[in-house]
Amino acid sequence: MKKAIFLDRDGVINKVCYHYEQGIYSAKNLTEFELIEGVKEAIQKLKKMGFLIIVITNQPGFAFGYLKEEEVDKINEFMIQELDVDKIYTCKHHPHWTGDCNCRKPKSGLLVQAADELGIDIKNSYMVGDNISDLLAGKDCLKRIFIGQKRCDICKLFVEKGVSPDAIVLDLSEAALEIEKLENN
């Protein structure tokens, strides 16, 4: 079976968008999709270590009506072509608009789907994300890496949710280095 790095998208691969009226939101098109520095190199490093790169992303903008399928397809094609991402799985739901689903993180439906379709050994894979929901979705992965600041409020949230990352790093470049260390031990 194959090993994978499951990556969240917004805040891990690309910068999160902000508009004073809309607040924080996902890129609506390729023009708004701005890569975080070092992402391409980090993904290349992980691929050289033998991992499949799978993006698992919640995109509630579909449920809200501001994301268009053809625009997200262009973003996905860019990630596959330019970043060498192997596959992208997207939850298009939001519980307030479309009801409950099994694919929206923190549920692990998309990870399980990817594992089944691609022959991935989840127990020897990693989840990398910038949200507690990413860590909860990756509860069956070998290791979970949180991208963000080491802050008291974040650590308190980890305790409240019963989830503990194996590492806290600032970006995907640092996550790739941490994964390399973990793999070599």
N, C-alpha and C positions, 0 to 999 in steps of 0.2 A: 504494500500500500504506500501511497505517496504522503509526503509531509507538506503542509501548507502554512503560509502566513496569511491569516485573515485580517484584512485591514478595513477599518472604518474609512469613509471618504472625507467628509468635510471636517477640517481641523487636523487631519492626519496627512492627506495627500494634497489638498488644496486649502487655500485660505477661506475662511467663512466670510460671507458677504454681510454688509451692514448698510442699512438705509435708515435715516432718522425717523421716517414714518413707518417702515416695515419692521425695524429692529433687525435682529440677526436672522439670516435666511441662507438657503443653499443657492449656489450659482444657478441661474435660470437658463444660461446659454454658455457657449464656449468662450465668448468674449469676457464674461464674468468669472470664468474658471481660471483662477490664478494658482499655479503650483507653489507649494511651500519650498523654499530653497533646500536643495540637497535630496529631494524626494527621488528623482530619477536615479541618482547614484546609489542611494540606499536600496532601492528595489533591485538594481543590477547586482549589488552585493549579496542580497538575499537569494536571488536566482542562482548565482554562482555557488551558493551553499546547498543548492539542490531543492529549494522550496518552490512550490507553486505559489503564485501571488493571486489571492482571491479577495475582491472587494465586496464587503457586506455593508450595505448602506440603507438607512431609513431615509426616504425622500417624501415626507408628508406634503410637500408642495403639490404633488399630484392630487391628493385628496382636497387640498385647499383651492385647487384650480389654477395655480400660477405656474406650474411646471407643465411643459408640453413634451410629449413623447419624442418628437423628432429632435428637439433641442437636447434632451438628455441622451438620446442615441448618439448625437455628435460628440458629447462629452465622453461617453463610454468608448466610442471608437477611438477618440484621442488617447484615452488611457491605455487601451489595448495596443494601439500602434506605437505611440511615443514612449510609454512607460513599460511596455512589455508585460502588462497585467494579463493573467491567464483567463480570468472570468470575472464577471460582475453580476452580483445578485442584489436586486433592489426591492425593498418593501415600499409600496405606493399607498399605504394605508395610514390612517390616523384614527384612533379610537373615538374621537369626538365627531368625526365626519363619516367614517365608513364602518364603524364598529370594530370589534376585536378581531385579531387575526393571529396566526401562529408565526408569521414571518417578521413582525416588527420587533427589533431588539428592545427590551432585554430577552425576549424569547429567542430560542436557538433554531427556529425553523429553517432559516436560510443557510446556516452552517451545516445542519443535518442534510439539507437538500444538496449542497455542494459536495459534501462527503460522499453521499450516495452516487451522485452523477459522475464524480471525478475519481472515485476510489481513494479518498483521502482518509488517513488515519488521524482522527481528531485528537486522540490521546498523545500524539507526537507532533502536534501542530501548535501554533501560537496565535493568540488574538491580540491585536494592537489597536487601541482606540483611545479617544480623548473624553469618553463619557462612562459613567458607571454602567449604563445600559450595555455598552460594548463588553465590559468585563463580565457582567452577568450572563450575557449571551454566550460567551466563551468559557463558561464554567467547566466544560469537559475537556478543554484544551490542556496541553501539557503546561504551558505558561501563559500568563496574561500580563501585558505590558501597557501601562497607562502613560499617555502623553499629556503632560501638564505640569503645573507647579506643585511642589511639595508644600502644601499649606494645611494648617490645622483644620479648616472647614472641610477640605477634601478628605483628609484622613478620618475625620468624624463621620463623614458620609460613607466611607468604606466600612467602618465599624457598624453603622446603622443598617446598611444593606447586606452585611455579612459577606463581603467580598474583599479580597486582598490581592492587589497586584504583586507580581513577582519582581517588578521593577517600575520605577517612576522616572521617566526621561522627558527631555524637552521637545524632541522631535523624532521623526522617523530615522534620521541619520544615527542618533544616539540609540534608538531601538535596535537598529541593525547591528551595531557594535555590541549591545547587551546580548542579543540573540547569538551572535558569534561566540561570546564568552560562555554562555550557557551550553551551547552545543559542543564546545571543546572541553567541558568539565566532565 
